[in-house]
Amino acid sequence: MSAVAEQTQVGARLADRINALEESSTLAMTKMARELAAQGHKVISLSVGEPDFKTPAHICEAAKKAIDDGFHGYSPVAGYPDLRKAIADKLKRDNNIDWKPENIVVSTGAKHSLANVIQVLINPGDEVVIFAPYWVSYSEMVKLAEGKSVIVDGAFDNDFKVTAAQLEAAITPRTKIVMYASPNNPTGAVYSEQELREIAAVLEKHDDIYVLADEIYEYINFTEEGHFSIGSIPALKDRVITVNGVAKGYAMTGWRIGFIAASKWIADGVEKLQGQVTSGTNSIAQKAATAAFNGTMEPSIEMAKAYQRRRDLVVGLLREIPGFKVNMPQGAFYAFPDVSYYFGKSDGTTTINGSDDFANWLLNNSFVSTVAGSGFGAPDCIRISTAAADEALVEAVQRIKDAVATLK
């Protein structure tokens, strides 16, 4: 049986909902980069959104202590009480959001938290307004819940941010959720307090619309104003679901701890779903996360300074590449250049017809892995992670510059 026939046969056996899902473009590129590296190529991987720092020592010590103290069994579905309290304290301290521990549900990473909320709130045909560019999994999560994604594009000239007027034009009687991330993956855009208050003013007119605010990059923010949470606006508090976790700000991606903070009935719905699907998340990781939220922020502050320095380095170098249009990210650890200047160009063997072609061509010709912007709702761009050593970033951009010079 041919590979194509076998794939077709397997597809026929899988549920339609799985066949309809797109593969995560970030994970797909990371897999391809690893395969090339295994073949002996010196690949610089800038496709995965993962801090290159180690988890701070005091957090690791808390995990070791949890093992020694015997936290080896199942944890409560919604999370240990001390972790939920630590999250509630963090929200009040850092975000001006006043929720009790009973309003918190801890899950296996912020991705799990987002998926839980969408499954709990979306019925078939409900619309979810998604601010684009968006993280690759947003629209697929909506698809899995049989909802409809309504994509609203943030303009390059507005740092890829959606305006309140654009949101208002996108709302229909079927709109159930508005979903966005700030700081944003993939663009690094940060919505200011004024911009979020203008968006909130639109939503105050629609008391049946909920806001799913992804704040996982909260602590990687380079603005003077700092982070502002839409959930702190009193008129919207009961309709905002704040999602966050420890992965990015504390360099704890592999620990897989995320959470939602929301009205009790939403939290109860998420707990009910989670009780049937995964139950409580890793017990040791929860104790580590408790130490993270209760402990010093100094390591996180130092990491953010490093990310800002790398941002300045990479953006400066990318702006030297002919044809690249590069904005200045205000948070997270990505650059998101518009590379459409090269669409239609060829190296004599391969013609670049879009960002997917461009990212694949870069990987195979310069051995630098990036991610095509098409998966983020921005087909003119590629995402470049700046969570790597300075030397690797400099070499990677030079490889990209040398490679695109061959395109005519």
Disulfide bonds with the S-S distance in Angstrom:
none
